[in-house]
Amino acid sequence: MEKLKLGDEIRIIAPSKSIKNKQDELILLSKQTLENMGFKVTFGKNVTKTREYYESATVKERVEDLEEAFMDKHVKAIICARGGFSANQILEHINYDIIKANPKIICGFSDITALLNSIYAKTGIETYSGLNFSSFAMKKGIEYSLEYFRKVLMENEKIELRPAEYWSNDYWQQEQEQRNFIKNEGMFVIQEGEAEGEIIGGNLCTLNLLQGTPFMPDIRNKILFLEDDGMAGEEFFLEFDRNLESLLQIQGSELIKGIVIGRAELICDMTKEKWTALIKQKEKLKSIPIVADVDFGHTTPIITFPIGGKCKLKAYENKIQCEI
């Protein structure tokens, strides 16, 4: 698959929520950021459509935008507009032969996890968990996210994950100037060890929607990158625990090679002690390396990482090395 180059066309599509209810200023800011980075930005014709009870276009319209983006020879990468709740509606309606015949970068996170892992499972093509189009509207604190977007999607060298200096979990889309940045203590080790394997994952509860379907990737010999949002609030610990338990009940889960956990939102009140307690009671995980508080998930900034790409993980108390 070709890497992105300056001057390339990026197509914005909305497999989940549309951009209809986004402020015009934020849409313009996202477009300007990508253009200032040197890209041409175009939009699928259905990205602003919604229907009753849903913040998305119809299944047919969303699939049409996706397939047209892959077939368009001028489009070199596809970025999904936003997360949401309905990306898995389109999975069984996609012609995956079109995607396999026209491999190109597709990027997004949160609900987009369903689409990214489905494409990888059905075609073997790498997809990318990373910034949604709406993320590019951020004025401050986006530098680290853009750095990893460029590194992963534009360069060919292996990348070692380094923690951002600061992170945030504020409502930046409502208040761009008065931001609350927190000193980043970096990732930490829950279990020591070393592993190499292909990456699958993203948003844990969304990944679990694929269980029992043809769209679930094989988890054997994989390194899982997992995160979840703060919708469960103070019940996050229990919600993440049961979602992880569900994943571990899949046949072949005993062959998972390692786990990399993204940072939880502030409302979740997850400490090192809680993460350690959650993981240590999982018998199937007792012999694999596991690290947490890595810069991806529903806080900012976030890395971009390849689903289906290779990862090398070394996790020891005095040194953590995670290379993608």
C-alpha positions, -999 to +999 in steps of 0.1 A: +000+000+000+013+034-009+021+059+018+007+094+018+026+122+000+023+159+000-003+170-026-023+138-022-061+138-021-078+128+011-115+118+009-137+124+040-165+099+045-190+093+073-194+056+080-208+064+114-221+099+124-223+125+097-209+160+100-243+177+096-245+188+133-209+199+135-203+236+137-193+250+103-163+266+120-150+232+131-155+216+097-136+245+081-108+242+108-103+205+101-102+211+064-077+239+068-054+218+090-052+191+064-047+216+036-020+233+056-003+200+060-001+198+022-031+177+013-062+182-010-094+175+009-126+163-008-159+150+007-182+120+000-215+132-013-234+118+017-213+131+046-239+156+058-270+134+055-290+121+084-323+102+089-349+101+115-336+088+149-300+084+135-271+109+130-260+091+099-270+086+063-287+054+051-266+022+049-267+024+011-255+060+011-226+053+035-215+022+016-217+042-017-193+069-003-169+042+010-167+022-022-165+053-044-135+066-023-117+033-028-124+032-065-114+068-072-079+067-085-073+103-074-080+095-037-049+083-018-063+081+017-097+080+034-104+097+068-136+090+086-156+120+098-165+110+134-173+081+157-208+073+168-228+041+171-237+028+136-206+018+116-214-019+120-247-014+101-228-012+069-203-041+072-223-069+055-232-045+026-197-036+016-181-052-015-148-061+000-134-071-034-135-034-044-113-026-013-089-055-020-085-044-056-079-008-046-059-008-014-054+025+003-052+041+037-083+044+058-082+060+092-104+068+121-112+057+157-139+050+182-170+035+164-148+033+133-130+004+150-158-019+136-150-009+100-112-009+103-111-044+118-137-057+094-117-045+063-085-061+078-104-094+085-120-096+051-091-084+029-058-086+049-052-050+041-038-028+069-061-001+082-053+027+106-067+036+140-060+073+144-075+108+140-110+113+127-116+142+105-133+161+134-101+158+154-082+180+130-102+210+142-082+211+175-062+244+177-040+235+207-025+202+219-027+185+185+010+185+176+017+151+190-013+136+172-002+152+139+034+139+144+023+103+147-002+107+118+027+118+096+051+092+109+027+063+104+010+073+072+038+091+054+071+074+064+084+038+060+106+036+091+097+017+123+083+040+149+090+037+187+061+050+207+071+079+230+047+095+254+033+129+248+045+156+272+010+166+281-025+152+276-061+165+280-096+153+285-115+186+283-143+197+260-120+214+235-146+216+208-166+240+230-137+260+243-105+261+222-086+287+241-090+278+277-076+242+277-067+220+306-034+201+300-021+175+323+015+164+327+019+129+312+035+103+334+037+080+305+029+043+300+034+018+327+040-020+330+013-043+343+030-075+333+066-079+321+077-097+290+084-095+253+062-101+222+060-096+185+028-099+164+003-081+143-020-055+158-057-057+160-081-036+182-091-001+189-123+007+209-129-025+230-167-024+232-169-018+194-145-045+186-167-069+206-196-062+183-178-082+157-177-114+177-195-143+160-195-125+126-174-129+095-159-095+103-140-104+135-102-107+130-085-138+142-071-129+176-045-157+177-009-145+179-020-109+179-010-079+201-042-062+211-044-024+213-075-017+234-092+014+248-127+025+258-145+058+263-159+072+295-196+066+289-198+041+318-184+068+341-175+054+375-185+019+363-157+019+337-137-006+357-165-031+356-175-023+320-140-027+307-135-059+327-166-076+313-158-065+278-122-078+281-136-110+296-159-114+266-129-110+242-110-136+262-138-161+258-132-163+220-115-195+208-078-189+205-076-161+230-050-181+250-026-174+221-028-136+224+008-123+226+004-090+244-019-061+252-014-024+249-041-004+267-049+032+259-055+059+284-090+061+301-109+093+304-107+112+337-143+104+347-133+067+347-110+072+377-086+045+366-054+042+386-024+020+381-037-001+410-071-006+393-056-015+360-033-040+377-061-055+397-083-059+366-055-076+346-040-098+372-073-118+378-073-129+341-057-164+340-053-164+302-032-132+304-008-142+332+022-149+309+021-121+284+034-085+284+008-058+292+012-020+294-013+007+300-018+045+297-005+046+261-015+077+241-046+066+223-083+064+231-108+091+239-083+115+255-060+137+235-035+136+219-035+102+203-012+080+182-021+065+148-014+027+147-018+001+120-044-026+124-027-056+107+007-039+111+036-054+131+043-045+167+073-053+189+067-049+226+092-051+254+078-044+288+101-042+319+099-020+349+130-001+340+122+001+303+092-001+280+097-003+242+067-004+219+076-003+182+052-002+153 
